[in-house]
């Protein structure tokens, strides 16, 4: 049986945050090999080494976004 990883572990191995990986899932940029419905409209995702390699390719293709501007203090 292949070794699988949780979404949090996969994000760490890809070098991105959990929030970023969840954003990619929502946008459809990447999908794990294994999905299990756990009821209540929730899904458990399990990631393989091949999925992590694909995730690194998605990361490499991303352009850096704009930097956040510092908030001004009101007088």
N, CA, C and O atoms as a Tinker XYZ file with bonds, in Angstrom:
   300  protein
     1  N      0.832000   -1.186000    0.000000    73     2
     2  CA     0.000000    0.000000    0.000000    64     1     3
     3  C      0.877000    1.250000    0.000000    63     2     4     5
     4  O      1.893000    1.312000    0.693000    81     3
     5  N      0.467000    2.243000   -0.789000    73     3     6
     6  CA     1.241000    3.479000   -0.886000    64     5     7
     7  C      1.110000    4.299000    0.390000    63     6     8     9
     8  O      0.074000    4.292000    1.054000    81     7
     9  N      2.185000    5.003000    0.712000    73     7    10
    10  CA     2.143000    5.907000    1.860000    64     9    11
    11  C      1.334000    7.130000    1.461000    63    10    12    13
    12  O      1.508000    7.674000    0.370000    81    11
    13  N      0.456000    7.555000    2.346000    73    11    14
    14  CA    -0.339000    8.751000    2.092000    64    13    15
    15  C     -0.110000    9.760000    3.204000    63    14    16    17
    16  O      0.362000    9.421000    4.289000    81    15
    17  N     -0.451000   10.995000    2.913000    73    15    18
    18  CA    -0.240000   12.092000    3.844000    64    17    19
    19  C     -1.539000   12.862000    4.031000    63    18    20    21
    20  O     -2.387000   12.890000    3.139000    81    19
    21  N     -1.689000   13.485000    5.189000    73    19    22
    22  CA    -2.824000   14.365000    5.424000    64    21    23
    23  C     -2.615000   15.646000    4.625000    63    22    24    25
    24  O     -1.531000   15.876000    4.087000    81    23
    25  N     -3.633000   16.466000    4.549000    73    23    26
    26  CA    -3.511000   17.723000    3.808000    64    25    27
    27  C     -2.460000   18.620000    4.453000    63    26    28    29
    28  O     -1.694000   19.283000    3.754000    81    27
    29  N     -2.421000   18.643000    5.769000    73    27    30
    30  CA    -1.436000   19.467000    6.464000    64    29    31
    31  C     -0.011000   18.978000    6.190000    63    30    32    33
    32  O      0.888000   19.784000    5.948000    81    31
    33  N      0.191000   17.665000    6.228000    73    31    34
    34  CA     1.517000   17.102000    5.945000    64    33    35
    35  C      1.911000   17.364000    4.492000    63    34    36    37
    36  O      3.065000   17.684000    4.207000    81    35
    37  N      0.951000   17.227000    3.574000    73    35    38
    38  CA     1.229000   17.450000    2.154000    64    37    39
    39  C      1.630000   18.903000    1.909000    63    38    40    41
    40  O      2.561000   19.176000    1.151000    81    39
    41  N      0.932000   19.826000    2.549000    73    39    42
    42  CA     1.263000   21.243000    2.385000    64    41    43
    43  C      2.701000   21.506000    2.837000    63    42    44    45
    44  O      3.442000   22.234000    2.177000    81    43
    45  N      3.080000   20.921000    3.947000    73    43    46
    46  CA     4.439000   21.104000    4.464000    64    45    47
    47  C      5.463000   20.545000    3.479000    63    46    48    49
    48  O      6.490000   21.173000    3.226000    81    47
    49  N      5.182000   19.356000    2.918000    73    47    50
    50  CA     6.102000   18.748000    1.965000    64    49    51
    51  C      6.192000   19.542000    0.664000    63    50    52    53
    52  O      7.237000   19.549000    0.013000    81    51
    53  N      5.098000   20.214000    0.280000    73    51    54
    54  CA     5.089000   21.044000   -0.936000    64    53    55
    55  C      5.755000   22.390000   -0.701000    63    54    56    57
    56  O      6.126000   23.076000   -1.653000    81    55
    57  N      5.907000   22.769000    0.553000    73    55    58
    58  CA     6.521000   24.055000    0.868000    64    57    59
    59  C      5.533000   25.207000    0.821000    63    58    60    61
    60  O      5.918000   26.346000    0.560000    81    59
    61  N      4.256000   24.918000    1.073000    73    59    62
    62  CA     3.222000   25.961000    1.107000    64    61    63
    63  C      2.458000   25.834000    2.416000    63    62    64    65
    64  O      2.584000   24.840000    3.132000    81    63
    65  N      1.670000   26.848000    2.716000    73    63    66
    66  CA     0.859000   26.791000    3.929000    64    65    67
    67  C     -0.391000   25.961000    3.683000    63    66    68    69
    68  O     -0.781000   25.729000    2.539000    81    67
    69  N     -1.003000   25.523000    4.752000    73    67    70
    70  CA    -2.251000   24.769000    4.657000    64    69    71
    71  C     -3.321000   25.622000    3.985000    63    70    72    73
    72  O     -4.112000   25.117000    3.188000    81    71
    73  N     -3.346000   26.891000    4.300000    73    71    74
    74  CA    -4.327000   27.805000    3.699000    64    73    75
    75  C     -4.141000   27.886000    2.183000    63    74    76    77
    76  O     -5.120000   27.888000    1.436000    81    75
    77  N     -2.896000   27.953000    1.734000    73    75    78
    78  CA    -2.618000   28.009000    0.297000    64    77    79
    79  C     -3.079000   26.727000   -0.389000    63    78    80    81
    80  O     -3.704000   26.785000   -1.449000    81    79
    81  N     -2.782000   25.584000    0.197000    73    79    82
    82  CA    -3.192000   24.321000   -0.401000    64    81    83
    83  C     -4.721000   24.221000   -0.459000    63    82    84    85
    84  O     -5.269000   23.748000   -1.455000    81    83
    85  N     -5.403000   24.655000    0.582000    73    83    86
    86  CA    -6.865000   24.661000    0.566000    64    85    87
    87  C     -7.408000   25.611000   -0.500000    63    86    88    89
    88  O     -8.432000   25.329000   -1.123000    81    87
    89  N     -6.733000   26.720000   -0.708000    73    87    90
    90  CA    -7.130000   27.676000   -1.751000    64    89    91
    91  C     -6.980000   27.031000   -3.131000    63    90    92    93
    92  O     -7.848000   27.195000   -3.988000    81    91
    93  N     -5.887000   26.300000   -3.349000    73    91    94
    94  CA    -5.671000   25.606000   -4.618000    64    93    95
    95  C     -6.744000   24.549000   -4.842000    63    94    96    97
    96  O     -7.220000   24.376000   -5.964000    81    95
    97  N     -7.124000   23.847000   -3.788000    73    95    98
    98  CA    -8.192000   22.847000   -3.893000    64    97    99
    99  C     -9.499000   23.505000   -4.315000    63    98   100   101
   100  O    -10.191000   23.007000   -5.203000    81    99
   101  N     -9.834000   24.611000   -3.686000    73    99   102
   102  CA   -11.072000   25.329000   -3.991000    64   101   103
   103  C    -11.076000   25.824000   -5.435000    63   102   104   105
   104  O    -12.103000   25.776000   -6.111000    81   103
   105  N     -9.926000   26.298000   -5.903000    73   103   106
   106  CA    -9.810000   26.809000   -7.277000    64   105   107
   107  C     -9.677000   25.703000   -8.316000    63   106   108   109
   108  O     -9.779000   25.970000   -9.513000    81   107
   109  N     -9.454000   24.485000   -7.887000    73   107   110
   110  CA    -9.328000   23.355000   -8.804000    64   109   111
   111  C     -7.961000   23.246000   -9.452000    63   110   112   113
   112  O     -7.822000   22.596000  -10.488000    81   111
   113  N     -6.949000   23.870000   -8.862000    73   111   114
   114  CA    -5.596000   23.799000   -9.415000    64   113   115
   115  C     -4.953000   22.443000   -9.162000    63   114   116   117
   116  O     -4.061000   22.029000   -9.902000    81   115
   117  N     -5.400000   21.754000   -8.126000    73   115   118
   118  CA    -4.819000   20.465000   -7.763000    64   117   119
   119  C     -5.889000   19.631000   -7.067000    63   118   120   121
   120  O     -6.791000   20.165000   -6.422000    81   119
   121  N     -5.774000   18.333000   -7.205000    73   119   122
   122  CA    -6.674000   17.394000   -6.545000    64   121   123
   123  C     -5.856000   16.206000   -6.056000    63   122   124   125
   124  O     -4.971000   15.739000   -6.774000    81   123
   125  N     -6.127000   15.706000   -4.858000    73   123   126
   126  CA    -5.415000   14.524000   -4.372000    64   125   127
   127  C     -5.936000   13.258000   -5.039000    63   126   128   129
   128  O     -7.031000   13.247000   -5.602000    81   127
   129  N     -5.154000   12.206000   -4.971000    73   127   130
   130  CA    -5.539000   10.930000   -5.582000    64   129   131
   131  C     -6.681000   10.257000   -4.840000    63   130   132   133
   132  O     -7.517000    9.595000   -5.455000    81   131
   133  N     -6.723000   10.421000   -3.533000    73   131   134
   134  CA    -7.710000    9.726000   -2.723000    64   133   135
   135  C     -8.632000   10.707000   -2.007000    63   134   136   137
   136  O     -8.174000   11.618000   -1.318000    81   135
   137  N     -9.933000   10.508000   -2.179000    73   135   138
   138  CA   -10.937000   11.327000   -1.503000    64   137   139
   139  C    -11.955000   10.403000   -0.848000    63   138   140   141
   140  O    -12.435000    9.455000   -1.469000    81   139
   141  N    -12.279000   10.683000    0.406000    73   139   142
   142  CA   -13.265000    9.894000    1.127000    64   141   143
   143  C    -14.321000   10.827000    1.691000    63   142   144   145
   144  O    -13.992000   11.793000    2.380000    81   143
   145  N    -15.574000   10.551000    1.409000    73   143   146
   146  CA   -16.661000   11.313000    1.996000    64   145   147
   147  C    -16.853000   10.823000    3.420000    63   146   148   149
   148  O    -17.007000    9.624000    3.652000    81   147
   149  N    -16.843000   11.754000    4.383000    73   147   150
   150  CA   -16.970000   11.359000    5.785000    64   149   151
   151  C    -18.294000   11.826000    6.384000    63   150   152   153
   152  O    -18.471000   11.814000    7.602000    81   151
   153  N    -19.211000   12.233000    5.529000    73   151   154
   154  CA   -20.534000   12.631000    6.000000    64   153   155
   155  C    -20.599000   14.092000    6.373000    63   154   156   157
   156  O    -19.582000   14.739000    6.621000    81   155
   157  N    -21.799000   14.590000    6.406000    73   155   158
   158  CA   -21.978000   16.000000    6.768000    64   157   159
   159  C    -21.423000   16.953000    5.727000    63   158   160   161
   160  O    -21.115000   18.103000    6.038000    81   159
   161  N    -21.292000   16.481000    4.484000    73   159   162
   162  CA   -20.755000   17.337000    3.429000    64   161   163
   163  C    -19.253000   17.535000    3.506000    63   162   164   165
   164  O    -18.711000   18.427000    2.854000    81   163
   165  N    -18.576000   16.717000    4.291000    73   163   166
   166  CA   -17.130000   16.866000    4.456000    64   165   167
   167  C    -16.399000   15.789000    3.677000    63   166   168   169
   168  O    -16.926000   14.702000    3.445000    81   167
   169  N    -15.175000   16.109000    3.279000    73   167   170
   170  CA   -14.347000   15.175000    2.517000    64   169   171
   171  C    -12.975000   15.073000    3.173000    63   170   172   173
   172  O    -12.387000   16.079000    3.570000    81   171
   173  N    -12.477000   13.850000    3.282000    73   171   174
   174  CA   -11.129000   13.602000    3.778000    64   173   175
   175  C    -10.255000   13.346000    2.571000    63   174   176   177
   176  O    -10.542000   12.457000    1.769000    81   175
   177  N     -9.178000   14.126000    2.432000    73   175   178
   178  CA    -8.253000   13.966000    1.326000    64   177   179
   179  C     -6.975000   13.311000    1.826000    63   178   180   181
   180  O     -6.471000   13.643000    2.899000    81   179
   181  N     -6.455000   12.371000    1.030000    73   179   182
   182  CA    -5.173000   11.745000    1.317000    64   181   183
   183  C     -4.272000   11.952000    0.109000    63   182   184   185
   184  O     -4.683000   11.723000   -1.028000    81   183
   185  N     -3.066000   12.379000    0.354000    73   183   186
   186  CA    -2.121000   12.772000   -0.682000    64   185   187
   187  C     -1.014000   11.737000   -0.813000    63   186   188   189
   188  O     -0.491000   11.251000    0.190000    81   187
   189  N     -0.656000   11.399000   -2.051000    73   187   190
   190  CA     0.448000   10.477000   -2.321000    64   189   191
   191  C      1.682000   11.290000   -2.712000    63   190   192   193
   192  O      1.615000   12.508000   -2.873000    81   191
   193  N      2.806000   10.592000   -2.861000    73   191   194
   194  CA     4.036000   11.272000   -3.280000    64   193   195
   195  C      3.867000   11.910000   -4.661000    63   194   196   197
   196  O      4.395000   12.995000   -4.907000    81   195
   197  N      3.141000   11.251000   -5.556000    73   195   198
   198  CA     2.906000   11.809000   -6.894000    64   197   199
   199  C      2.089000   13.100000   -6.810000    63   198   200   201
   200  O      2.331000   14.034000   -7.575000    81   199
   201  N      1.126000   13.158000   -5.890000    73   199   202
   202  CA     0.334000   14.372000   -5.692000    64   201   203
   203  C      1.214000   15.521000   -5.206000    63   202   204   205
   204  O      1.039000   16.671000   -5.610000    81   203
   205  N      2.156000   15.191000   -4.338000    73   203   206
   206  CA     3.053000   16.210000   -3.794000    64   205   207
   207  C      3.963000   16.758000   -4.897000    63   206   208   209
   208  O      4.240000   17.957000   -4.932000    81   207
   209  N      4.422000   15.898000   -5.782000    73   207   210
   210  CA     5.234000   16.348000   -6.920000    64   209   211
   211  C      4.419000   17.305000   -7.797000    63   210   212   213
   212  O      4.930000   18.337000   -8.232000    81   211
   213  N      3.141000   16.960000   -8.055000    73   211   214
   214  CA     2.271000   17.843000   -8.840000    64   213   215
   215  C      2.068000   19.180000   -8.125000    63   214   216   217
   216  O      2.021000   20.232000   -8.763000    81   215
   217  N      1.947000   19.129000   -6.804000    73   215   218
   218  CA     1.783000   20.354000   -6.021000    64   217   219
   219  C      2.995000   21.254000   -6.104000    63   218   220   221
   220  O      2.861000   22.477000   -6.145000    81   219
   221  N      4.172000   20.665000   -6.130000    73   219   222
   222  CA     5.391000   21.470000   -6.273000    64   221   223
   223  C      5.449000   22.138000   -7.637000    63   222   224   225
   224  O      5.965000   23.248000   -7.768000    81   223
   225  N      4.917000   21.458000   -8.661000    73   223   226
   226  CA     4.864000   22.058000   -9.993000    64   225   227
   227  C      3.882000   23.223000  -10.025000    63   226   228   229
   228  O      4.143000   24.239000  -10.671000    81   227
   229  N      2.760000   23.082000   -9.334000    73   227   230
   230  CA     1.791000   24.178000   -9.242000    64   229   231
   231  C      2.429000   25.364000   -8.542000    63   230   232   233
   232  O      2.257000   26.510000   -8.958000    81   231
   233  N      3.168000   25.082000   -7.476000    73   231   234
   234  CA     3.847000   26.151000   -6.736000    64   233   235
   235  C      4.855000   26.874000   -7.629000    63   234   236   237
   236  O      4.937000   28.102000   -7.603000    81   235
   237  N      5.618000   26.119000   -8.415000    73   235   238
   238  CA     6.632000   26.711000   -9.283000    64   237   239
   239  C      6.000000   27.582000  -10.364000    63   238   240   241
   240  O      6.613000   28.546000  -10.821000    81   239
   241  N      4.778000   27.248000  -10.776000    73   239   242
   242  CA     4.102000   28.002000  -11.831000    64   241   243
   243  C      3.426000   29.268000  -11.307000    63   242   244   245
   244  O      3.014000   30.112000  -12.102000    81   243
   245  N      3.306000   29.417000   -9.994000    73   243   246
   246  CA     2.627000   30.570000   -9.412000    64   245   247
   247  C      3.507000   31.811000   -9.519000    63   246   248   249
   248  O      4.725000   31.748000   -9.355000    81   247
   249  N      2.860000   32.935000   -9.798000    73   247   250
   250  CA     3.553000   34.213000   -9.779000    64   249   251
   251  C      3.342000   34.824000   -8.408000    63   250   252   253
   252  O      2.269000   34.674000   -7.824000    81   251
   253  N      4.342000   35.508000   -7.887000    73   251   254
   254  CA     4.149000   36.124000   -6.580000    64   253   255
   255  C      3.089000   37.220000   -6.667000    63   254   256   257
   256  O      3.042000   37.980000   -7.634000    81   255
   257  N      2.261000   37.286000   -5.666000    73   255   258
   258  CA     1.190000   38.280000   -5.639000    64   257   259
   259  C      1.699000   39.625000   -5.158000    63   258   260   261
   260  O      2.859000   39.758000   -4.768000    81   259
   261  N      0.831000   40.613000   -5.189000    73   259   262
   262  CA     1.240000   41.940000   -4.722000    64   261   263
   263  C      1.479000   41.933000   -3.216000    63   262   264   265
   264  O      0.813000   41.214000   -2.470000    81   263
   265  N      2.422000   42.730000   -2.792000    73   263   266
   266  CA     2.702000   42.820000   -1.366000    64   265   267
   267  C      1.628000   43.682000   -0.710000    63   266   268   269
   268  O      1.149000   44.651000   -1.298000    81   267
   269  N      1.268000   43.325000    0.486000    73   267   270
   270  CA     0.264000   44.089000    1.222000    64   269   271
   271  C      0.849000   45.438000    1.612000    63   270   272   273
   272  O      1.992000   45.544000    2.056000    81   271
   273  N      0.031000   46.461000    1.431000    73   271   274
   274  CA     0.479000   47.801000    1.814000    64   273   275
   275  C      0.259000   47.981000    3.303000    63   274   276   277
   276  O     -0.743000   47.515000    3.845000    81   275
   277  N      1.194000   48.657000    3.973000    73   275   278
   278  CA     1.010000   48.865000    5.422000    64   277   279
   279  C     -0.184000   49.794000    5.658000    63   278   280   281
   280  O     -0.438000   50.725000    4.894000    81   279
   281  N     -0.900000   49.507000    6.737000    73   279   282
   282  CA    -2.052000   50.330000    7.071000    64   281   283
   283  C     -1.592000   51.666000    7.632000    63   282   284   285
   284  O     -0.629000   51.746000    8.395000    81   283
   285  N     -2.306000   52.714000    7.234000    73   283   286
   286  CA    -2.000000   54.048000    7.753000    64   285   287
   287  C     -2.661000   54.234000    9.098000    63   286   288   289
   288  O     -3.756000   53.731000    9.348000    81   287
   289  N     -1.985000   54.959000    9.951000    73   287   290
   290  CA    -2.569000   55.288000   11.248000    64   289   291
   291  C     -3.462000   56.505000   11.073000    63   290   292   293
   292  O     -3.088000   57.493000   10.442000    81   291
   293  N     -4.639000   56.407000   11.643000    73   291   294
   294  CA    -5.563000   57.560000   11.566000    64   293   295
   295  C     -5.218000   58.561000   12.652000    63   294   296   297
   296  O     -4.818000   58.202000   13.760000    81   295
   297  N     -5.383000   59.803000   12.308000    73   295   298
   298  CA    -5.074000   60.877000   13.281000    64   297   299
   299  C     -6.284000   61.256000   14.064000    63   298   300
   300  O     -6.214000   62.136000   14.922000    81   299
